[in-house]
Amino acid sequence: MKKGIRNILTAAFLVYLCLVGGLYVVQRSMIYFPPAHKSDITPYIHQGVFETTVETADGLTLSAWMQNPEEDKEIIVFFHGNASSLENTIYKAAPYSNAGYGFLLVNYRGYEGQGGQPSEQGFYADARAWIKKLGDLGISQEKIILYGESIGTGVAVQMAKEFPLVKAMILESPYTSLPDVAAKTYFFIPVHLLMKDKFDSLSKIAGIHVPLFVIQGLRDNIVPPSLGQKLFAAANDPKEILQLDQYTHNNMPDALKAPPAIEFLKNLD
């Protein structure tokens, strides 16, 4: 009897190890969902939107969509979510454009047919290249606002750490770290030990003194709202949080999100 139980436990443990090993190998394919097709800029060219490119430090050429700001206005750099695209993000940028802000809609490596494979350090390299390009165009850090959405909030936080003079940072559906998000679903896996890409914003936020505006849906079914609240609590002033009671991760209307964020930016002036 004891030998039979021991054999069952041993077999179960081996199955568990195989499961953990398999998840470790394919983890990035479970994190990133890059669209394969390239967004069509044609419908937006008449609005002053144009395509621009940059070369990263590791030799990749990436494209983005850009619209120049009105005189004396800032430019908002959008780091979109992991399954999003430029075509989706331009709708998020529209209210800010109407208020006179310019925008740079950043695309990541591996997205929309671009070279390279998605990863945390790769995303940082891409974002770093774009911000440096803005500097080459004569746009100072003080004229840059960072906007991160979902996984892009981790990118925005890292950039705020590296470029501390940016005007402000807006985080939509932020989290403390990616393993904290994954632990909600994979509670039976030691994700904090196994995940390669951590996007650990909580460990960075206390050292960042960029004005912060946080947006979250209180019924978020992907990023637990408590994680965004914990990140917000650890952040420095000035900061504000917009909590939309009836909304989830993907259905928060831009008409509700953008006006309070724009008002926050105006008050910084």
Phi, psi and omega in degrees: 000310180298321180295322179296317178296318179298320179295320179296315180296320179296316180296318179297320180294321179293321176297317179298316179297320178296320178297312180298316180298319179296316178296323179297319183292319187259013190302321183292329177289344178265351180261313187257136179231069185289130173293142183276326185277150179275133179297145182266115182278346187311314183294348187248356183298323182292347177268007180088013178273135180221159179269141177223161183230163177212154174252128180281168181297334179261018167090013176271143173257120183241153178246158178209166173254141185221148171222130183288148179281164170291164183304133178071008177261160180274170174246136182258125178262116184263123173252104190281175180286174192284347177242016186263184184208174177296323181298322178287321187288334183295333176289326176293327182281340188304312180299326179288321176298318179296335178271003175102353180283146170274173177212154171232113180266105188278136171254144181265163172301140180083354182260141177055040175080009179278159184290166177088171180242139180298139175195164180300307182294328176295316177299318179297319179297321179295312182297319180299318180296319181293318181293322176294327177295319177301321176298320178295334178275003178089013179263112183285164178304323182297343180257015182245134173243132180265134177232115178248137178241125176054241181299334178293344177294326177294325177292315181299318180297317178298319180291325176295328176290319183279332182236075191289354182264004179299154188293316184194171179221131176247127181240119179255121182059054181280169182219170176282311175202160180295319176300327177297322177292314182296328182297337177297319181267316184257057184293342182268003181242139177285069188297329181294335178271328191263336185287130180283321184255112189255331182043057187278081182290328183298323181288346184255332195296328181293336180269004181253132183240035178270132176308135191234133172235123183250138177237131176210147172269128185286354174249025180304123182259007179244308176253113179305127181306331181299330179291317176295323179293323177294319177296316180299318181298328182276349184281158179275156171287157356283144180205151175218154178230136176248117181246118183260110194296322190262011191240155181256201185292322191248002185239019177288120183290137177299331180294336177266328185281314192289314184304314178296325179293319179295321178296320176300315179296319179297321181292338177292335180282000000 
